[in-house]
Amino acid sequence: MKKNTFYLIFGCIALALLFLFWYSVELHTPLLIEIAFILGIVLVYLAKRSVTDSIEDERDVKITEQATIRTMQIFWVVFCAFSIGAVMEIFRVPTFPRQPMGTRPPDILGPRMIGYIQLGLLCLMVFLYVGFRIYYAKKYGEFETDEE
Amino acid sequence: MHDLTQEQLAQAIGVNRQTILAIEKEKYIPSLDLAFKISRYFGVNIEEVFVFDQKTPTIRDT
């Protein structure tokens, strides 16, 4: 498969996922988009493996490796810090155990809002990864131009 | 000296042209495996192609 064909397939999968997300919301079935997302990622991996006109050499692997490590180093700290705070919020520390409804003050962060923020953090991770990837690609000569 | 393009060398040793360019520009230090592949391609010893600098190994003009 040509590299451009892969990008075309990738775009189609992304569009299909977007449609399925909307359809899933319409049907009130989160399971549909969850399964579709996993299948979509599997399809992308399979399609990527069949690309023949692009070689992934050791420099590409190093760029990916470095970008992933740096992203994870930042992401897990931020994500865990937020999640710990969210768990404390859910358990209403320091007034644990939870008081019955009506006697407790309103939640600052409801479970739904926590989910949204965690989803937002995941999206930020993608941007962080892209940023690091550009940085390391530049560092390891990806954008160098020279003719022999 | 060898009248060889970066693309030809890259194809011969199974890497991207950009990797050859990055090595030439001293932006990327190749693995020992790749360094041996390059030197074997030219039929010379590795130290004739690469110079080990304490900071960064550099590629000689081949």
Backbone of each chain as ProteinMPNN parsed JSONL, in Angstrom:
{"seq_chain_A": "MKKNTFYLIFGCIALALLFLFWYSVELHTPLLIEIAFILGIVLVYLAKRSVTDSIEDERDVKITEQATIRTMQIFWVVFCAFSIGAVMEIFRVPTFPRQPMGTRPPDILGPRMIGYIQLGLLCLMVFLYVGFRIYYAKKYGEFETDEE", "coords_chain_A": {"N_chain_A": [[0.84, -1.193, 0.0], [0.462, 2.246, -0.757], [1.863, 5.211, 0.771], [0.258, 7.491, 0.688], [-2.234, 6.356, 0.24], [-2.619, 5.155, 2.661], [-2.908, 7.434, 4.318], [-5.278, 8.354, 3.296], [-7.041, 6.292, 3.982], [-6.809, 6.503, 6.731], [-7.977, 9.007, 7.154], [-10.582, 8.435, 6.329], [-11.332, 6.566, 8.276], [-11.241, 8.194, 10.534], [-13.293, 9.997, 9.937], [-15.457, 8.229, 9.848], [-15.482, 7.43, 12.498], [-16.165, 9.797, 13.714], [-18.742, 10.135, 12.756], [-19.916, 7.837, 13.871], [-19.646, 8.493, 16.528], [-21.427, 10.601, 16.789], [-23.763, 9.214, 16.108], [-23.846, 7.365, 18.139], [-24.314, 9.032, 20.285], [-26.858, 9.902, 19.608], [-28.259, 7.501, 19.826], [-27.924, 6.997, 22.46], [-25.966, 5.163, 23.315], [-23.108, 4.446, 24.596], [-21.396, 2.32, 24.281], [-21.21, 1.64, 21.598], [-19.576, 3.609, 20.291], [-17.294, 3.219, 21.778], [-16.459, 0.578, 21.166], [-16.207, 0.908, 18.418], [-14.134, 2.774, 18.331], [-11.938, 1.312, 19.316], [-11.794, -0.686, 17.346], [-11.303, 0.939, 15.143], [-8.731, 1.946, 15.726], [-7.282, -0.441, 15.657], [-7.608, -1.061, 12.952], [-6.222, 1.094, 11.812], [-3.592, 0.52, 12.683], [-3.2, -1.927, 11.36], [-3.394, -1.088, 8.711], [-1.225, 0.622, 8.6], [0.882, -1.111, 8.846], [0.922, -2.292, 6.41], [1.957, -0.474, 4.672], [4.159, 0.163, 2.076], [5.935, 1.865, 0.738], [7.393, 3.357, 2.506], [9.999, 3.623, 4.781], [10.621, 2.706, 8.092], [13.123, 3.665, 9.898], [15.988, 3.421, 12.161], [16.371, 6.027, 13.112], [13.85, 7.192, 12.933], [12.521, 5.584, 14.764], [13.86, 6.33, 17.061], [13.114, 9.025, 17.29], [10.339, 8.769, 17.697], [10.382, 7.296, 20.05], [11.681, 9.018, 21.909], [9.9, 11.201, 21.907], [7.601, 9.97, 22.882], [8.414, 9.116, 25.437], [8.987, 11.577, 26.738], [6.443, 12.792, 26.594], [4.914, 11.022, 28.127], [6.224, 11.308, 30.585], [5.459, 13.873, 31.4], [2.686, 13.763, 31.137], [1.682, 11.647, 32.819], [2.122, 12.607, 35.366], [0.584, 14.976, 35.514], [-1.942, 13.939, 34.927], [-2.315, 12.032, 36.958], [-2.153, 13.673, 39.217], [-4.425, 15.279, 38.885], [-6.385, 13.271, 38.88], [-6.126, 12.153, 41.441], [-6.922, 14.304, 42.988], [-9.527, 14.442, 42.034], [-10.614, 12.03, 42.912], [-10.489, 12.449, 45.632], [-12.31, 14.49, 45.779], [-14.638, 13.148, 44.995], [-14.918, 11.31, 47.084], [-15.264, 13.102, 49.011], [-13.261, 14.111, 50.796], [-12.138, 16.232, 53.422], [-14.329, 15.255, 54.79], [-15.01, 12.575, 55.003], [-16.722, 9.597, 56.017], [-19.085, 9.995, 53.268], [-21.656, 12.381, 53.687], [-25.227, 12.172, 54.18], [-27.525, 12.988, 51.455], [-28.518, 16.375, 51.082], [-27.578, 17.268, 53.503], [-25.029, 17.755, 52.913], [-22.576, 19.944, 51.369], [-22.83, 21.295, 47.967], [-21.347, 19.473, 45.173], [-18.159, 20.385, 43.928], [-16.769, 19.519, 41.715], [-18.395, 17.42, 39.708], [-18.824, 13.875, 38.963], [-19.257, 13.712, 36.196], [-18.138, 16.086, 35.189], [-15.52, 15.64, 35.924], [-14.883, 13.521, 34.255], [-15.049, 14.854, 31.77], [-12.935, 16.64, 32.034], [-10.793, 14.872, 32.261], [-10.893, 13.727, 29.743], [-10.294, 15.954, 28.252], [-7.664, 16.314, 29.118], [-6.508, 14.09, 27.982], [-6.728, 14.776, 25.292], [-5.031, 16.94, 25.306], [-2.671, 15.599, 25.69], [-2.232, 14.502, 23.213], [-1.62, 16.776, 21.709], [0.653, 17.544, 23.068], [2.326, 15.389, 22.506], [2.581, 15.641, 19.729], [3.892, 18.086, 19.63], [6.335, 17.453, 20.964], [7.246, 15.553, 19.182], [7.715, 17.03, 16.876], [9.733, 18.645, 17.864], [11.811, 16.757, 18.454], [12.12, 15.621, 15.958], [13.157, 17.752, 14.557], [15.496, 18.093, 15.995], [16.895, 15.75, 15.371], [17.479, 16.091, 12.71], [15.361, 16.06, 10.793], [14.238, 18.08, 9.27], [16.272, 19.038, 7.781], [17.867, 20.29, 4.87], [19.574, 19.373, 1.986], [21.509, 18.915, -0.855], [23.231, 16.362, -2.512]], "CA_chain_A": [[0.0, 0.0, 0.0], [1.199, 3.514, -0.815], [1.729, 6.037, 1.965], [-0.902, 8.374, 0.509], [-3.443, 5.535, 0.417], [-2.77, 5.003, 4.11], [-3.468, 8.675, 4.861], [-6.677, 8.402, 2.85], [-7.768, 5.334, 4.841], [-6.808, 7.094, 8.068], [-8.983, 10.07, 7.127], [-11.911, 7.795, 6.247], [-11.611, 5.974, 9.597], [-11.513, 9.317, 11.447], [-14.634, 10.496, 9.607], [-16.409, 7.194, 10.268], [-15.557, 7.494, 13.967], [-16.908, 11.02, 14.036], [-20.147, 9.818, 12.476], [-20.364, 6.862, 14.875], [-19.756, 9.208, 17.802], [-22.71, 11.312, 16.734], [-24.817, 8.194, 16.097], [-23.821, 6.8, 19.483], [-24.987, 10.022, 21.143], [-28.274, 9.841, 19.236], [-28.841, 6.254, 20.348], [-27.589, 6.899, 23.896], [-25.225, 3.905, 23.539], [-21.666, 4.707, 24.565], [-20.668, 1.099, 23.908], [-21.016, 1.655, 20.149], [-18.386, 4.397, 19.934], [-16.127, 2.615, 22.447], [-16.019, -0.559, 20.346], [-15.785, 1.45, 17.116], [-12.836, 3.428, 18.508], [-10.914, 0.253, 19.404], [-11.683, -1.282, 16.008], [-10.674, 1.951, 14.279], [-7.283, 1.972, 16.011], [-6.727, -1.707, 15.133], [-7.557, -0.909, 11.487], [-5.124, 2.023, 11.482], [-2.334, -0.213, 12.866], [-3.073, -2.909, 10.279], [-3.128, -0.358, 7.464], [0.133, 1.18, 8.663], [1.84, -2.206, 8.644], [0.977, -2.696, 5.002], [2.559, 0.581, 3.844], [5.413, -0.393, 1.533], [6.875, 2.856, 0.202], [7.974, 4.166, 3.571], [10.825, 2.811, 5.684], [10.799, 3.246, 9.437], [14.468, 3.274, 10.301], [16.318, 3.618, 13.583], [16.212, 7.432, 13.501], [12.399, 7.379, 13.154], [12.188, 4.906, 16.022], [14.401, 7.155, 18.152], [12.266, 10.229, 17.41], [9.074, 8.334, 18.311], [10.694, 6.868, 21.421], [11.957, 10.202, 22.737], [8.664, 11.985, 22.037], [6.681, 9.219, 23.748], [8.918, 9.156, 26.822], [8.787, 12.932, 27.291], [4.998, 13.009, 26.753], [4.459, 10.236, 29.275], [6.788, 11.892, 31.81], [4.633, 15.019, 31.804], [1.269, 13.42, 31.193], [1.238, 10.83, 33.954], [2.148, 13.436, 36.578], [-0.59, 15.857, 35.463], [-3.162, 13.118, 34.964], [-2.451, 11.445, 38.301], [-2.429, 14.75, 40.171], [-5.838, 15.634, 38.735], [-7.228, 12.131, 39.261], [-6.093, 12.026, 42.908], [-7.801, 15.377, 43.458], [-10.904, 14.092, 41.672], [-11.049, 10.946, 43.812], [-10.732, 13.097, 46.935], [-13.549, 15.244, 45.606], [-15.748, 12.177, 44.964], [-15.078, 10.779, 48.446], [-15.473, 14.274, 49.867], [-12.249, 14.264, 51.839], [-11.884, 15.442, 54.622], [-15.552, 14.872, 55.531], [-15.303, 11.183, 54.687], [-17.529, 9.143, 54.883], [-20.025, 10.969, 52.692], [-22.869, 12.649, 54.462], [-26.417, 11.968, 53.343], [-27.939, 14.106, 50.588], [-29.254, 17.437, 51.757], [-26.776, 17.821, 54.598], [-23.672, 18.031, 52.441], [-22.503, 21.036, 50.392], [-22.825, 20.784, 46.585], [-20.055, 19.07, 44.611], [-17.465, 21.365, 43.068], [-16.548, 18.771, 40.466], [-19.179, 16.19, 39.651], [-18.164, 12.824, 38.186], [-19.334, 14.021, 34.77], [-17.139, 17.114, 34.891], [-14.197, 14.992, 36.051], [-14.716, 12.783, 32.995], [-14.759, 15.808, 30.696], [-11.587, 17.192, 32.21], [-9.843, 13.807, 31.926], [-10.902, 13.626, 28.281], [-9.533, 17.13, 27.801], [-6.241, 16.055, 29.37], [-6.082, 13.13, 26.949], [-6.553, 15.54, 24.048], [-3.818, 17.736, 25.476], [-1.543, 14.68, 25.524], [-1.992, 14.368, 21.77], [-0.909, 17.991, 21.291], [1.975, 17.476, 23.69], [3.096, 14.403, 21.741], [2.9, 16.226, 18.42], [4.915, 19.098, 19.893], [7.609, 16.787, 21.231], [7.664, 14.865, 17.954], [8.298, 18.052, 15.994], [10.993, 19.063, 18.481], [12.852, 15.733, 18.273], [12.36, 15.467, 14.513], [14.056, 18.86, 14.208], [16.782, 17.825, 16.644], [17.58, 14.671, 14.657], [17.701, 16.423, 11.306], [14.25, 15.744, 9.882], [13.931, 19.193, 8.366], [17.496, 19.488, 7.106], [17.836, 20.155, 3.405], [20.916, 19.36, 1.4], [21.611, 18.049, -2.033], [24.586, 15.856, -2.678]], "C_chain_A": [[0.885, 1.256, 0.0], [0.915, 4.33, 0.449], [0.483, 6.932, 1.88], [-2.219, 7.623, 0.683], [-3.703, 5.345, 1.904], [-3.397, 6.251, 4.725], [-4.946, 8.816, 4.504], [-7.54, 7.492, 3.728], [-7.906, 5.903, 6.252], [-7.893, 8.178, 8.176], [-10.399, 9.497, 7.122], [-12.305, 7.21, 7.603], [-11.977, 7.084, 10.59], [-12.924, 9.861, 11.213], [-15.711, 9.514, 10.07], [-16.599, 7.224, 11.786], [-16.362, 8.709, 14.421], [-18.412, 10.784, 13.853], [-20.698, 8.868, 13.549], [-20.513, 7.497, 16.259], [-21.103, 9.926, 17.875], [-23.881, 10.317, 16.846], [-24.973, 7.566, 17.485], [-24.536, 7.722, 20.474], [-26.494, 9.982, 20.888], [-28.965, 8.625, 19.855], [-28.67, 6.08, 21.855], [-26.879, 5.569, 24.208], [-23.727, 4.181, 23.467], [-20.835, 3.508, 24.101], [-20.324, 1.082, 22.411], [-19.73, 2.401, 19.774], [-17.132, 3.801, 20.584], [-15.568, 1.462, 21.622], [-15.489, -0.069, 19.003], [-14.402, 2.087, 17.218], [-11.715, 2.388, 18.543], [-10.702, -0.384, 18.027], [-10.974, -0.336, 15.031], [-9.165, 1.98, 14.465], [-6.621, 0.709, 15.473], [-6.584, -1.62, 13.611], [-6.406, 0.003, 11.058], [-3.777, 1.304, 11.603], [-2.12, -1.211, 11.73], [-2.722, -2.228, 8.955], [-1.699, 0.16, 7.445], [1.178, 0.101, 8.386], [1.969, -2.584, 7.175], [1.504, -1.589, 4.083], [3.936, 0.102, 3.373], [6.413, 0.669, 1.08], [7.444, 3.796, 1.262], [8.753, 3.261, 4.527], [10.883, 3.488, 7.047], [12.168, 2.78, 9.917], [14.745, 3.649, 11.755], [16.179, 5.064, 14.047], [14.733, 7.744, 13.775], [11.98, 6.781, 14.494], [12.654, 5.755, 17.2], [13.54, 8.398, 18.38], [10.961, 9.869, 18.133], [9.286, 8.012, 19.79], [10.868, 8.065, 22.359], [10.679, 11.017, 22.971], [7.692, 11.292, 22.99], [7.118, 9.301, 25.209], [8.639, 10.517, 27.458], [7.294, 13.213, 27.534], [4.499, 12.287, 27.997], [4.963, 10.82, 30.589], [5.94, 13.056, 32.311], [3.2, 14.566, 32.067], [0.874, 12.655, 32.457], [1.217, 11.637, 35.248], [0.881, 14.299, 36.632], [-1.88, 15.051, 35.646], [-3.396, 12.531, 36.355], [-2.799, 12.511, 39.332], [-3.908, 15.13, 40.108], [-6.731, 14.505, 39.242], [-7.272, 11.939, 40.779], [-7.034, 13.075, 43.52], [-9.264, 15.044, 43.208], [-11.453, 13.009, 42.59], [-11.355, 11.523, 45.198], [-12.047, 13.86, 46.909], [-14.76, 14.295, 45.666], [-16.008, 11.628, 46.374], [-15.287, 11.876, 49.497], [-14.526, 14.294, 51.075], [-12.224, 15.736, 52.198], [-13.152, 15.031, 55.376], [-15.983, 13.464, 55.148], [-15.759, 10.476, 55.964], [-18.552, 10.18, 54.444], [-21.243, 11.142, 53.594], [-24.081, 12.44, 53.571], [-26.781, 13.219, 52.561], [-28.703, 15.137, 51.407], [-28.447, 18.064, 52.874], [-25.379, 18.184, 54.127], [-23.679, 19.206, 51.455], [-22.441, 20.486, 48.97], [-21.406, 20.438, 46.099], [-19.453, 20.215, 43.789], [-17.271, 20.735, 41.692], [-17.371, 17.495, 40.517], [-18.421, 15.144, 38.844], [-18.182, 13.106, 36.685], [-18.267, 15.033, 34.365], [-15.731, 16.54, 34.973], [-13.877, 14.218, 34.766], [-14.349, 13.702, 31.852], [-13.324, 16.317, 30.804], [-10.537, 16.135, 31.858], [-9.761, 13.614, 30.411], [-10.11, 14.788, 27.667], [-8.047, 16.924, 27.98], [-5.685, 15.068, 28.347], [-5.84, 13.836, 25.615], [-5.272, 16.374, 24.125], [-2.581, 16.872, 25.278], [-1.199, 14.524, 24.046], [-1.2, 15.582, 21.267], [0.523, 17.989, 21.829], [2.88, 16.536, 22.894], [3.524, 14.979, 20.384], [4.01, 17.275, 18.579], [6.282, 18.482, 20.117], [8.142, 16.106, 19.979], [8.309, 15.856, 16.987], [9.671, 18.479, 16.53], [12.107, 18.042, 18.208], [13.143, 15.475, 16.795], [13.34, 16.549, 14.048], [15.453, 18.587, 14.762], [17.589, 16.773, 15.876], [17.543, 14.869, 13.14], [16.587, 16.121, 10.332], [14.025, 16.855, 8.858], [15.162, 19.76, 7.68], [17.333, 19.349, 5.6], [19.253, 20.277, 2.873], [20.865, 18.477, 0.174], [23.058, 17.646, -2.225], [25.213, 16.355, -3.992]], "O_chain_A": [[1.916, 1.309, 0.671], [-0.116, 4.168, 1.101], [-0.243, 7.106, 2.859], [-3.194, 8.168, 1.201], [-4.848, 5.37, 2.356], [-4.304, 6.151, 5.551], [-5.75, 9.32, 5.288], [-8.627, 7.876, 4.159], [-8.959, 5.805, 6.882], [-8.625, 8.247, 9.164], [-11.292, 9.995, 7.807], [-13.452, 7.334, 8.034], [-12.903, 6.933, 11.386], [-13.656, 10.147, 12.16], [-16.74, 9.915, 10.613], [-17.709, 7.069, 12.293], [-17.131, 8.647, 15.38], [-19.23, 11.18, 14.683], [-21.798, 9.068, 14.065], [-21.37, 7.108, 17.052], [-21.812, 9.864, 18.879], [-24.847, 10.548, 17.572], [-26.082, 7.278, 17.935], [-25.254, 7.272, 21.367], [-27.298, 10.023, 21.82], [-30.094, 8.709, 20.338], [-29.201, 5.141, 22.449], [-27.153, 4.933, 25.225], [-23.143, 4.15, 22.383], [-19.722, 3.662, 23.597], [-19.277, 0.572, 22.013], [-18.899, 1.882, 19.029], [-16.042, 3.868, 20.016], [-14.36, 1.374, 21.402], [-14.471, -0.552, 18.507], [-13.588, 1.958, 16.303], [-10.682, 2.549, 17.894], [-9.566, -0.594, 17.6], [-10.16, -0.759, 14.21], [-8.41, 2.033, 13.494], [-5.533, 0.77, 14.901], [-5.576, -2.048, 13.048], [-5.71, -0.27, 10.08], [-2.916, 1.453, 10.737], [-1.016, -1.335, 11.199], [-1.886, -2.706, 8.189], [-1.037, 0.142, 6.407], [2.215, 0.361, 7.776], [2.988, -3.125, 6.747], [1.5, -1.741, 2.861], [4.768, -0.311, 4.179], [7.615, 0.404, 1.041], [7.916, 4.89, 0.951], [8.229, 2.26, 5.017], [11.158, 4.683, 7.15], [12.337, 1.622, 10.298], [13.866, 4.125, 12.474], [15.904, 5.318, 15.219], [14.405, 8.463, 14.719], [11.206, 7.369, 15.249], [11.952, 5.889, 18.203], [13.271, 8.776, 19.52], [10.534, 10.566, 19.054], [8.495, 8.393, 20.653], [10.289, 8.119, 23.443], [10.412, 11.464, 24.086], [7.04, 11.945, 23.804], [6.302, 9.525, 26.102], [8.122, 10.599, 28.573], [6.926, 13.799, 28.553], [3.766, 12.848, 28.811], [4.242, 10.835, 31.587], [5.731, 13.203, 33.516], [2.586, 14.93, 33.071], [-0.135, 12.967, 33.09], [0.392, 11.385, 36.127], [0.195, 14.351, 37.653], [-2.772, 15.426, 36.406], [-4.516, 12.531, 36.865], [-3.632, 12.289, 40.211], [-4.563, 15.283, 41.138], [-7.712, 14.748, 39.945], [-8.317, 11.606, 41.339], [-7.818, 12.788, 44.424], [-10.13, 15.317, 44.039], [-12.613, 13.06, 42.998], [-12.332, 11.148, 45.847], [-12.796, 13.874, 47.885], [-15.77, 14.599, 46.302], [-17.155, 11.496, 46.802], [-15.46, 11.61, 50.687], [-14.951, 14.47, 52.216], [-12.291, 16.518, 51.249], [-13.061, 14.512, 56.488], [-17.172, 13.192, 54.987], [-15.161, 10.774, 56.998], [-18.842, 11.128, 55.173], [-21.77, 10.191, 54.17], [-23.978, 12.52, 52.347], [-26.417, 14.338, 52.924], [-29.448, 14.787, 52.323], [-28.601, 19.25, 53.168], [-24.627, 18.84, 54.847], [-24.682, 19.437, 50.779], [-22.043, 19.338, 48.772], [-20.416, 21.02, 46.543], [-20.155, 20.913, 43.057], [-17.568, 21.336, 40.66], [-17.068, 16.589, 41.294], [-17.482, 15.477, 38.121], [-17.227, 12.776, 35.981], [-17.586, 14.874, 33.351], [-14.855, 16.907, 34.189], [-12.754, 14.257, 34.263], [-13.461, 13.396, 31.056], [-12.6, 16.413, 29.813], [-9.52, 16.446, 31.239], [-8.684, 13.366, 29.868], [-9.366, 14.618, 26.701], [-7.252, 17.302, 27.12], [-4.544, 15.192, 27.903], [-4.881, 13.537, 24.904], [-4.533, 16.498, 23.148], [-1.565, 17.34, 24.764], [-0.029, 14.426, 23.674], [-0.242, 15.442, 20.507], [1.466, 18.378, 21.141], [4.044, 16.843, 22.639], [4.668, 14.823, 19.955], [4.939, 17.342, 17.775], [7.273, 18.925, 19.537], [9.35, 16.085, 19.744], [9.323, 15.553, 16.358], [10.628, 18.652, 15.776], [13.204, 18.408, 17.787], [14.271, 15.152, 16.425], [14.236, 16.285, 13.247], [16.458, 18.817, 14.09], [18.807, 16.888, 15.745], [17.575, 13.897, 12.385], [16.85, 15.941, 9.143], [13.662, 16.587, 7.713], [15.108, 20.83, 7.073], [16.725, 18.391, 5.12], [20.016, 21.162, 3.262], [20.243, 17.415, 0.181], [23.977, 18.458, -2.118], [26.36, 16.023, -4.294]]}, "seq_chain_B": "MHDLTQEQLAQAIGVNRQTILAIEKEKYIPSLDLAFKISRYFGVNIEEVFVFDQKTPTIRDT", "coords_chain_B": {"N_chain_B": [[33.565, 11.149, -4.451], [32.741, 8.441, -4.448], [30.732, 8.731, -6.209], [27.905, 8.717, -5.619], [24.506, 8.877, -4.741], [22.634, 10.258, -1.979], [20.2, 9.036, -1.734], [20.594, 6.597, -3.064], [22.499, 5.367, -1.429], [21.031, 5.26, 0.941], [18.921, 3.53, 0.231], [20.381, 1.237, -0.274], [21.311, 0.473, 2.227], [19.049, 0.305, 3.695], [17.681, 2.493, 4.967], [16.127, 5.76, 5.499], [16.535, 8.518, 3.208], [16.747, 10.899, 4.537], [17.895, 10.178, 6.909], [20.525, 9.572, 6.239], [21.324, 12.094, 5.469], [21.001, 13.432, 7.901], [22.983, 12.175, 9.405], [25.272, 12.96, 8.026], [25.129, 15.68, 8.48], [25.67, 15.731, 11.08], [23.606, 15.595, 12.895], [22.441, 13.405, 13.789], [23.481, 10.526, 15.517], [24.564, 7.539, 14.327], [23.566, 4.121, 15.035], [25.711, 1.436, 16.173], [25.341, -0.726, 14.578], [24.238, 0.386, 12.211], [26.35, 2.042, 11.509], [28.328, 0.153, 10.922], [27.108, -1.063, 8.738], [27.183, 1.008, 6.867], [29.957, 1.42, 6.571], [30.729, -1.096, 5.645], [29.393, -1.129, 3.256], [30.885, 0.63, 1.766], [33.162, -0.77, 1.751], [35.217, -0.426, 3.566], [37.038, 0.075, 6.676], [35.338, 0.736, 9.771], [36.383, 2.919, 11.204], [37.401, 4.428, 9.228], [35.36, 5.723, 8.12], [33.835, 6.844, 10.158], [34.575, 9.097, 12.792], [35.478, 8.901, 16.083], [34.482, 11.121, 18.348], [34.859, 12.517, 21.565], [32.639, 13.909, 22.314], [30.7, 13.981, 20.106], [30.428, 11.467, 17.634], [31.662, 11.848, 14.361], [31.034, 11.975, 10.798], [33.241, 11.044, 8.188], [34.341, 12.508, 5.065], [33.298, 10.612, 2.4]], "CA_chain_B": [[34.551, 10.081, -4.465], [32.079, 7.214, -4.887], [29.678, 9.114, -7.144], [26.735, 8.022, -5.072], [23.55, 9.82, -4.153], [22.164, 9.89, -0.629], [19.076, 8.125, -1.931], [21.134, 5.271, -3.409], [23.119, 4.802, -0.219], [19.939, 4.966, 1.878], [18.228, 2.32, -0.237], [21.288, 0.085, -0.158], [21.467, 0.02, 3.617], [17.708, 0.169, 4.301], [17.218, 3.614, 5.804], [15.613, 6.882, 4.712], [17.565, 9.476, 2.756], [16.871, 11.922, 5.577], [18.803, 9.658, 7.943], [21.888, 9.773, 5.715], [21.547, 13.537, 5.538], [21.146, 13.789, 9.321], [24.306, 11.7, 9.844], [26.26, 13.853, 7.401], [25.037, 17.001, 9.125], [25.982, 15.497, 12.502], [22.401, 15.796, 13.707], [22.066, 12.097, 14.32], [24.59, 9.586, 15.671], [24.016, 6.22, 13.976], [23.883, 2.994, 15.924], [26.893, 0.691, 15.73], [24.851, -1.582, 13.498], [24.134, 1.197, 10.989], [27.706, 2.493, 11.171], [28.988, -0.983, 10.26], [26.487, -1.246, 7.415], [27.701, 2.057, 5.969], [31.37, 1.167, 6.265], [30.82, -2.311, 4.815], [28.927, -0.781, 1.916], [32.003, 1.255, 1.063], [34.275, -1.726, 1.783], [36.32, 0.113, 4.381], [36.847, -0.106, 8.118], [34.417, 1.727, 10.362], [37.102, 4.129, 11.615], [37.71, 5.233, 8.042], [34.148, 6.492, 7.795], [33.419, 7.597, 11.344], [35.591, 9.492, 13.757], [34.858, 8.987, 17.402], [34.789, 12.308, 19.136], [34.325, 12.278, 22.911], [31.3, 14.506, 22.394], [29.845, 13.379, 19.064], [31.138, 10.881, 16.511], [31.315, 12.537, 13.116], [31.267, 11.185, 9.589], [34.269, 11.593, 7.302], [33.936, 12.574, 3.648], [33.555, 9.331, 1.74]], "C_chain_B": [[33.936, 8.761, -4.965], [30.966, 7.481, -5.898], [28.358, 8.418, -6.795], [25.778, 9.061, -4.488], [23.151, 9.331, -2.757], [21.048, 8.858, -0.734], [19.567, 6.702, -2.216], [21.745, 4.595, -2.188], [22.04, 4.379, 0.78], [19.208, 3.676, 1.501], [19.089, 1.083, -0.032], [21.379, -0.431, 1.266], [20.139, 0.01, 4.391], [17.309, 1.244, 5.279], [16.634, 4.694, 4.89], [16.759, 7.804, 4.296], [17.83, 10.527, 3.832], [17.829, 11.477, 6.684], [20.26, 9.835, 7.513], [22.273, 11.24, 5.828], [21.796, 13.981, 6.984], [22.507, 13.343, 9.855], [25.394, 12.617, 9.281], [26.312, 15.204, 8.104], [25.336, 16.922, 10.621], [24.8, 15.81, 13.425], [22.003, 14.481, 14.368], [23.284, 11.184, 14.368], [24.045, 8.193, 15.359], [24.368, 5.167, 15.009], [25.115, 2.287, 15.36], [26.537, -0.178, 14.523], [24.817, -0.816, 12.167], [25.516, 1.682, 10.538], [28.472, 1.385, 10.441], [28.426, -1.209, 8.866], [27.063, -0.245, 6.413], [29.147, 1.753, 5.576], [31.542, -0.083, 5.39], [30.369, -2.025, 3.386], [30.071, -0.184, 1.099], [33.251, 0.356, 1.051], [35.485, -1.211, 2.533], [36.047, -0.175, 5.858], [35.999, 1.037, 8.68], [35.128, 3.038, 10.743], [37.541, 4.99, 10.427], [36.516, 6.087, 7.63], [33.764, 7.395, 8.958], [34.611, 7.901, 12.251], [34.904, 9.569, 15.108], [35.394, 10.19, 18.151], [34.214, 12.02, 20.521], [32.912, 12.823, 23.038], [30.372, 13.861, 21.373], [30.714, 12.748, 17.986], [30.719, 11.58, 15.216], [31.664, 11.659, 11.924], [32.346, 11.867, 8.733], [33.723, 11.672, 5.882], [34.301, 11.272, 2.96], [33.225, 9.439, 0.262]], "O_chain_B": [[34.524, 8.061, -5.789], [30.332, 6.545, -6.384], [27.799, 7.65, -7.578], [26.202, 10.006, -3.823], [23.312, 8.16, -2.414], [20.963, 7.929, 0.069], [19.03, 5.73, -1.683], [21.535, 3.406, -1.947], [22.11, 3.307, 1.381], [18.919, 2.841, 2.357], [18.592, 0.019, 0.335], [21.509, -1.634, 1.489], [20.115, -0.261, 5.592], [16.679, 0.964, 6.299], [16.646, 4.559, 3.667], [17.803, 7.86, 4.945], [18.957, 10.984, 4.019], [18.49, 12.303, 7.314], [21.117, 10.201, 8.318], [23.386, 11.584, 6.226], [22.681, 14.793, 7.256], [23.119, 14.044, 10.661], [26.324, 12.996, 9.992], [27.378, 15.789, 8.297], [25.262, 17.923, 11.334], [24.974, 16.228, 14.569], [21.31, 14.467, 15.385], [24.028, 11.074, 13.394], [23.152, 7.714, 16.058], [25.336, 5.302, 15.757], [25.507, 2.515, 14.216], [27.321, -0.336, 13.588], [25.298, -1.299, 11.142], [25.812, 1.726, 9.344], [29.176, 1.647, 9.466], [29.165, -1.508, 7.928], [27.385, -0.591, 5.276], [29.512, 1.82, 4.402], [32.398, -0.116, 4.506], [30.89, -2.6, 2.43], [30.209, -0.454, -0.094], [34.259, 0.682, 0.423], [36.627, -1.514, 2.187], [34.958, -0.612, 6.229], [35.958, 2.139, 8.134], [34.557, 4.121, 10.621], [37.991, 6.124, 10.595], [36.657, 7.054, 6.882], [33.412, 8.559, 8.769], [35.511, 7.083, 12.441], [33.872, 10.225, 15.256], [36.564, 10.266, 18.527], [33.189, 11.349, 20.636], [32.088, 12.277, 23.771], [29.365, 13.259, 21.744], [31.628, 13.391, 17.47], [29.539, 11.866, 15.017], [32.472, 10.735, 12.021], [32.36, 13.088, 8.578], [32.76, 10.987, 5.539], [35.466, 10.875, 2.937], [33.373, 8.465, -0.477]]}, "name": "protein", "num_of_chains": 2, "seq": "MKKNTFYLIFGCIALALLFLFWYSVELHTPLLIEIAFILGIVLVYLAKRSVTDSIEDERDVKITEQATIRTMQIFWVVFCAFSIGAVMEIFRVPTFPRQPMGTRPPDILGPRMIGYIQLGLLCLMVFLYVGFRIYYAKKYGEFETDEEMHDLTQEQLAQAIGVNRQTILAIEKEKYIPSLDLAFKISRYFGVNIEEVFVFDQKTPTIRDT"}
